[in-house]
Amino acid sequence: MQLALEGISKKVGSETWLYEMSLRPYAGAVTVLLGATQAGKTSLMRVMAGLDKPSGGQVLVDGHDVTGKSVRERNVAMVYQQFINYPSLTVKQNIASPLKLRGAKHINERVAALADKLHIGMFLDRLPAELSGGQQQRVALARALAKDAPLMLLDEPLVNLDYKLREELREELTQLFSVGDSTIVYATTEPGEALLLGGYTAVMDRGELLQYGPATEVFNFPKSVRVASAFSDPPMNFIKAVRTPSGLQLPGAIAMTLGLPERAATAAADLTVGLRASSLRLQERSGDIAVSGTVQLAEISGSDTFVHLSTGVGDLVAQVTGVHHFNIGVDLVLYFAPTSVLVFDPQGDLLLAPPARKR
């Protein structure tokens, strides 16, 4: 199915929850709504589902206006943050409920197949209350998949699970989505989740739709500082810079030679450099820029170490591969390649992205 939102907006009292936006999620693909809490993701999903009516604009399905139709009149499956299952029904009965409603055949076989895919086949005769949180969410996902709706909406379905369960279910969902025909809209606050699920990403911030496109393209070519901020974990480092004839100069008289586009010449002198935490290294390579700083904090996360430094160009966060120990207060030099930076004009719009990522 082709879902299209045309000029959608949503106001509640004097507050604007969704500013006017248009969005056409790609049919049969995964579209991730990415943004911080209160970015407008849930509000947009409720409009898509028919749970809320927009204050302005239209919701179209295959060219037909369904703006005024309730959720009961639409063939939509939705999974929420909380595990919503029928408490008095067994796992088997929960998964079978949408199949029975539409008079499907071979219900037992369908239920068994979905349960096996989500690794809950051994729990079919149990009640939801007898399961762990992760198992309950798997039941909710299986029931949504059983509905086989042309539009499936998932509103941060993994947020209440522990880290290990989230990682496990992400991989399973990626595989399940790749073989289905449904149009999937998936909301998350985590940039890594958007990249893992692939497909397309719509970046939202404070009720605005900032950018929509293939996930890797939006990540590599964020059209603005706001998009780059939303699509970076850990947060992107932003450094104020001054344009020079040969490129840029950072605070501390650090010169960078860059081939800025012609339109940069018409911009004001003050620019912003965006530097991902993963672009900062401990080892120097030919042509690198060196930044000296003092360690404020060092955190080990999985197989990476996140180092927070106070430097002459501002506070920076470096994502260093491997497990390292850094004493707080020690001096440290980090390096990055000039070609790894993004450059934004005074209005916050993208001027330059790393050349290695150009299509």
VEXDREN-2710 file (C-alpha; in Angstrom, 1 decimal):
% VEXDREN-2710
k/r/px/py/pz
1/MET/0.0/0.0/0.0
2/GLN/1.1/3.6/-0.5
3/LEU/0.6/5.8/2.5
4/ALA/0.9/9.6/1.9
5/LEU/0.7/12.4/4.3
6/GLU/-0.1/15.7/2.6
7/GLY/0.4/18.9/4.5
8/ILE/-0.3/17.2/7.9
9/SER/-0.3/19.4/11.0
10/LYS/-1.5/18.8/14.6
11/LYS/-2.4/21.4/17.2
12/VAL/-3.6/20.7/20.7
13/GLY/-4.9/23.9/22.3
14/SER/-2.3/26.6/21.8
15/GLU/0.5/24.1/21.3
16/THR/1.7/22.8/18.0
17/TRP/2.6/19.1/18.2
18/LEU/3.2/18.7/14.4
19/TYR/4.2/21.5/12.1
20/GLU/3.0/21.2/8.5
21/MET/4.7/18.3/6.8
22/SER/4.4/15.9/3.9
23/LEU/5.7/12.4/3.9
24/ARG/5.3/9.4/1.6
25/PRO/6.8/6.3/3.3
26/TYR/8.1/3.9/0.6
27/ALA/5.6/1.1/0.0
28/GLY/6.8/-2.3/1.2
29/ALA/9.9/-0.9/2.9
30/VAL/10.9/0.2/6.4
31/THR/10.7/3.9/7.3
32/VAL/12.3/4.9/10.6
33/LEU/11.0/8.0/12.4
34/LEU/14.1/9.1/14.3
35/GLY/14.1/11.8/16.9
36/ALA/14.5/12.6/20.6
37/THR/11.6/12.3/23.0
38/GLN/8.8/14.8/22.1
39/ALA/10.1/15.1/18.6
40/GLY/6.6/14.3/17.3
41/LYS/7.0/10.6/16.4
42/THR/4.1/9.2/18.3
43/SER/1.8/12.1/17.3
44/LEU/2.6/11.4/13.7
45/MET/2.0/7.7/14.1
46/ARG/-1.4/8.3/15.7
47/VAL/-2.4/10.3/12.7
48/MET/-1.2/7.6/10.4
49/ALA/-3.2/4.9/12.3
50/GLY/-6.4/7.0/12.5
51/LEU/-6.2/7.3/16.3
52/ASP/-6.0/11.1/16.0
53/LYS/-7.3/13.4/13.3
54/PRO/-4.8/16.0/12.0
55/SER/-5.6/19.7/12.5
56/GLY/-4.8/20.2/8.8
57/GLY/-3.8/18.2/5.7
58/GLN/-4.8/14.8/4.4
59/VAL/-4.0/11.2/5.0
60/LEU/-4.1/9.2/1.7
61/VAL/-4.0/5.4/1.2
62/ASP/-3.5/4.4/-2.4
63/GLY/-4.7/7.8/-3.4
64/HIS/-7.9/7.6/-1.4
65/ASP/-8.6/10.2/1.4
66/VAL/-8.9/8.3/4.8
67/THR/-8.3/11.3/7.0
68/GLY/-11.7/11.1/8.7
69/LYS/-11.7/7.3/9.1
70/SER/-11.1/5.7/12.5
71/VAL/-8.5/3.1/13.3
72/ARG/-11.2/0.5/13.2
73/GLU/-11.9/1.3/9.5
74/ARG/-8.2/1.0/8.6
75/ASN/-6.2/-2.2/8.1
76/VAL/-3.3/-1.2/10.4
77/ALA/-1.2/-3.1/13.0
78/MET/0.4/-1.2/15.8
79/VAL/2.9/-2.2/18.5
80/TYR/3.6/0.1/21.4
81/GLN/6.3/0.6/23.9
82/GLN/4.3/-1.3/26.5
83/PHE/3.5/-5.0/26.0
84/ILE/-0.2/-5.0/25.1
85/ASN/-1.5/-8.5/25.1
86/TYR/-4.9/-10.1/26.1
87/PRO/-4.1/-11.2/29.7
88/SER/-6.7/-13.9/29.9
89/LEU/-5.7/-15.5/26.6
90/THR/-2.7/-17.9/26.1
91/VAL/0.2/-16.9/23.9
92/LYS/-1.3/-19.1/21.2
93/GLN/-4.7/-17.5/21.5
94/ASN/-3.2/-14.0/21.5
95/ILE/-1.3/-14.6/18.2
96/ALA/-4.3/-16.4/16.6
97/SER/-6.8/-13.6/17.5
98/PRO/-6.3/-11.5/14.3
99/LEU/-6.2/-14.6/12.2
100/LYS/-9.6/-15.7/13.6
101/LEU/-11.1/-12.3/13.1
102/ARG/-10.4/-12.4/9.4
103/GLY/-11.4/-16.1/9.0
104/ALA/-7.9/-17.2/8.0
105/LYS/-7.2/-20.9/7.2
106/HIS/-4.5/-23.1/8.7
107/ILE/-4.4/-20.9/11.9
108/ASN/-2.5/-23.4/14.0
109/GLU/0.3/-23.7/11.4
110/ARG/0.5/-19.9/11.0
111/VAL/0.7/-19.4/14.8
112/ALA/3.4/-22.0/15.1
113/ALA/5.5/-20.5/12.3
114/LEU/5.4/-17.0/13.8
115/ALA/6.1/-18.3/17.3
116/ASP/9.1/-20.2/16.0
117/LYS/10.4/-17.1/14.2
118/LEU/10.3/-15.1/17.4
119/HIS/11.5/-17.9/19.6
120/ILE/8.4/-18.2/21.7
121/GLY/7.1/-21.6/20.4
122/MET/7.7/-23.2/23.8
123/PHE/5.4/-20.7/25.5
124/LEU/2.3/-21.1/23.4
125/ASP/0.2/-22.6/26.3
126/ARG/1.2/-20.0/28.8
127/LEU/-0.5/-16.7/29.8
128/PRO/1.4/-13.4/29.1
129/ALA/1.8/-12.8/32.8
130/GLU/3.9/-15.9/33.1
131/LEU/6.5/-14.5/30.6
132/SER/9.4/-12.1/30.9
133/GLY/9.1/-8.6/29.4
134/GLY/11.1/-9.6/26.3
135/GLN/8.9/-12.6/25.8
136/GLN/5.7/-10.6/26.2
137/GLN/6.9/-8.1/23.6
138/ARG/7.6/-11.0/21.2
139/VAL/4.0/-12.1/21.7
140/ALA/2.8/-8.5/20.8
141/LEU/5.0/-8.5/17.7
142/ALA/3.8/-11.9/16.6
143/ARG/0.2/-10.8/16.9
144/ALA/0.9/-7.7/14.9
145/LEU/2.7/-9.8/12.2
146/ALA/-0.2/-12.3/12.2
147/LYS/-2.6/-9.5/11.2
148/ASP/-0.6/-9.2/8.0
149/ALA/-1.7/-5.6/7.7
150/PRO/-0.4/-3.6/4.7
151/LEU/0.7/-0.9/7.2
152/MET/2.5/-1.8/10.4
153/LEU/3.4/0.9/13.0
154/LEU/5.9/0.2/15.7
155/ASP/6.3/3.0/18.3
156/GLU/9.6/2.4/20.1
157/PRO/8.8/-1.3/20.7
158/LEU/12.1/-2.2/22.3
159/VAL/12.6/0.8/24.5
160/ASN/11.5/-1.0/27.7
161/LEU/13.7/-4.0/27.2
162/ASP/17.2/-4.5/28.6
163/TYR/20.2/-4.0/26.3
164/LYS/20.8/-7.7/25.4
165/LEU/17.1/-8.3/24.5
166/ARG/17.0/-5.1/22.4
167/GLU/20.0/-6.2/20.4
168/GLU/18.5/-9.7/19.9
169/LEU/15.1/-8.5/18.8
170/ARG/16.6/-5.8/16.5
171/GLU/18.3/-8.5/14.5
172/GLU/15.2/-10.6/14.4
173/LEU/13.0/-7.7/13.3
174/THR/15.5/-6.8/10.5
175/GLN/15.1/-10.3/9.1
176/LEU/11.3/-10.4/9.5
177/PHE/10.9/-7.0/7.8
178/SER/13.1/-8.0/4.9
179/VAL/10.7/-10.9/3.9
180/GLY/7.3/-9.2/4.4
181/ASP/5.2/-7.0/2.1
182/SER/4.0/-4.6/4.6
183/THR/4.9/-0.9/4.7
184/ILE/6.7/-0.6/8.1
185/VAL/7.0/2.7/10.1
186/TYR/9.2/2.3/13.1
187/ALA/9.8/5.0/15.7
188/THR/13.1/5.2/17.7
189/THR/15.3/7.7/19.5
190/GLU/18.4/5.7/18.6
191/PRO/20.4/6.5/15.5
192/GLY/22.1/3.1/15.6
193/GLU/18.7/1.4/15.4
194/ALA/17.8/3.5/12.3
195/LEU/21.0/2.4/10.5
196/LEU/20.6/-1.3/11.6
197/LEU/17.0/-1.5/10.3
198/GLY/18.1/0.0/7.0
199/GLY/15.5/1.3/4.6
200/TYR/14.6/4.9/4.9
201/THR/14.9/7.4/7.7
202/ALA/12.7/10.5/8.5
203/VAL/14.5/12.7/11.0
204/MET/12.2/14.7/13.3
205/ASP/12.8/17.4/15.9
206/ARG/10.3/19.3/18.0
207/GLY/7.3/18.5/15.7
208/GLU/9.2/19.2/12.4
209/LEU/10.2/16.8/9.7
210/LEU/13.8/17.8/8.9
211/GLN/14.9/15.3/6.3
212/TYR/13.7/12.0/4.7
213/GLY/15.6/9.6/2.5
214/PRO/17.6/6.4/2.4
215/ALA/19.1/5.9/5.9
216/THR/22.7/5.8/4.9
217/GLU/22.3/8.9/2.7
218/VAL/20.7/10.9/5.5
219/PHE/23.4/9.8/7.9
220/ASN/26.2/10.7/5.5
221/PHE/24.7/13.9/4.1
222/PRO/22.7/15.5/6.9
223/LYS/21.2/18.6/5.4
224/SER/21.6/20.7/8.5
225/VAL/23.2/20.9/12.0
226/ARG/19.8/19.8/13.5
227/VAL/19.8/16.6/11.4
228/ALA/23.4/15.8/12.2
229/SER/22.7/16.3/15.9
230/ALA/19.7/14.0/15.8
231/PHE/21.5/11.3/13.7
232/SER/24.6/10.9/15.8
233/ASP/25.3/8.7/18.8
234/PRO/27.3/9.7/20.7
235/PRO/26.5/13.3/19.9
236/MET/28.4/14.9/17.0
237/ASN/31.2/17.3/18.1
238/PHE/30.5/20.9/16.7
239/ILE/33.4/23.4/16.5
240/LYS/33.1/27.0/15.5
241/ALA/35.4/27.8/12.6
242/VAL/36.4/30.8/10.4
243/ARG/36.7/30.6/6.6
244/THR/40.1/31.2/5.2
245/PRO/41.3/31.4/1.5
246/SER/42.6/27.8/1.8
247/GLY/39.8/26.3/3.9
248/LEU/39.1/26.8/7.6
249/GLN/40.7/27.9/10.9
250/LEU/39.7/26.4/14.2
251/PRO/40.2/28.0/17.6
252/GLY/43.8/27.7/18.7
253/ALA/45.1/28.7/15.2
254/ILE/44.5/25.2/13.9
255/ALA/44.4/25.5/10.1
256/MET/42.6/23.1/7.8
257/THR/43.0/23.0/4.1
258/LEU/39.6/22.1/2.5
259/GLY/38.1/22.6/-0.9
260/LEU/34.9/24.3/0.1
261/PRO/32.1/24.7/-2.5
262/GLU/31.8/28.0/-4.4
263/ARG/28.6/29.0/-2.5
264/ALA/30.8/29.0/0.7
265/ALA/32.4/32.2/-0.6
266/THR/29.1/34.0/-0.3
267/ALA/28.6/32.8/3.3
268/ALA/29.6/34.8/6.3
269/ALA/33.0/34.1/7.7
270/ASP/31.7/32.0/10.7
271/LEU/31.1/28.4/9.9
272/THR/30.5/25.2/12.0
273/VAL/32.6/22.0/11.7
274/GLY/30.9/18.7/12.6
275/LEU/33.2/15.9/13.7
276/ARG/31.8/12.5/14.6
277/ALA/33.2/10.9/17.7
278/SER/34.3/7.9/15.7
279/SER/36.5/10.1/13.5
280/LEU/38.8/11.0/16.4
281/ARG/41.8/8.6/16.8
282/LEU/44.7/7.9/19.2
283/GLN/47.1/7.2/16.4
284/GLU/48.3/9.9/14.0
285/ARG/48.1/9.3/10.2
286/SER/49.6/11.4/7.4
287/GLY/47.9/14.7/7.0
288/ASP/46.0/14.5/10.3
289/ILE/45.0/17.4/12.5
290/ALA/46.1/17.1/16.1
291/VAL/44.0/18.3/19.0
292/SER/45.4/18.4/22.6
293/GLY/43.1/18.2/25.6
294/THR/42.6/17.0/29.1
295/VAL/40.5/13.9/30.0
296/GLN/37.4/14.7/31.8
297/LEU/35.8/11.3/31.7
298/ALA/36.4/7.9/30.1
299/GLU/33.5/5.4/29.7
300/ILE/33.9/1.8/28.5
301/SER/30.9/0.6/26.4
302/GLY/31.1/-2.8/24.9
303/SER/34.3/-2.9/22.8
304/ASP/34.6/0.9/22.6
305/THR/35.8/3.6/25.0
306/PHE/34.2/7.0/25.0
307/VAL/36.7/9.7/26.0
308/HIS/35.4/13.2/27.0
309/LEU/38.0/15.9/26.7
310/SER/38.4/19.6/27.4
311/THR/40.4/21.1/24.5
312/GLY/41.3/24.4/23.0
313/VAL/38.6/24.0/20.3
314/GLY/35.9/23.1/22.9
315/ASP/34.7/20.0/24.7
316/LEU/35.0/16.9/22.5
317/VAL/33.8/13.3/22.7
318/ALA/36.0/10.6/21.1
319/GLN/34.8/7.0/20.4
320/VAL/38.0/5.0/20.5
321/THR/37.9/1.3/19.4
322/GLY/39.0/-1.1/22.1
323/VAL/39.0/-1.0/25.9
324/HIS/41.3/1.7/27.2
325/HIS/42.0/3.2/30.6
326/PHE/42.5/6.9/30.9
327/ASN/43.1/8.7/34.2
328/ILE/40.9/11.8/34.7
329/GLY/43.0/15.0/34.3
330/VAL/45.7/13.6/32.1
331/ASP/46.7/15.2/28.9
332/LEU/45.8/13.5/25.7
333/VAL/46.3/14.2/22.0
334/LEU/43.7/13.0/19.5
335/TYR/43.9/13.1/15.7
336/PHE/41.4/13.4/12.9
337/ALA/41.6/13.7/9.1
338/PRO/40.4/17.0/7.5
339/THR/38.5/14.9/5.0
340/SER/36.4/13.4/7.8
341/VAL/34.6/16.6/8.8
342/LEU/31.3/18.1/7.8
343/VAL/31.0/21.8/7.3
344/PHE/27.8/23.9/7.9
345/ASP/27.1/27.5/6.9
346/PRO/26.0/30.2/9.4
347/GLN/22.4/29.2/8.9
348/GLY/23.3/25.6/9.8
349/ASP/22.9/24.1/6.3
350/LEU/25.4/21.6/5.0
351/LEU/28.2/22.9/2.9
352/LEU/30.6/20.0/2.7
353/ALA/30.4/16.3/3.6
354/PRO/33.3/13.8/3.7
355/PRO/34.4/13.1/0.1
356/ALA/34.8/9.4/0.8
357/ARG/31.1/9.1/1.3
358/LYS/30.0/10.7/-1.9
359/ARG/27.8/8.6/-4.1
END
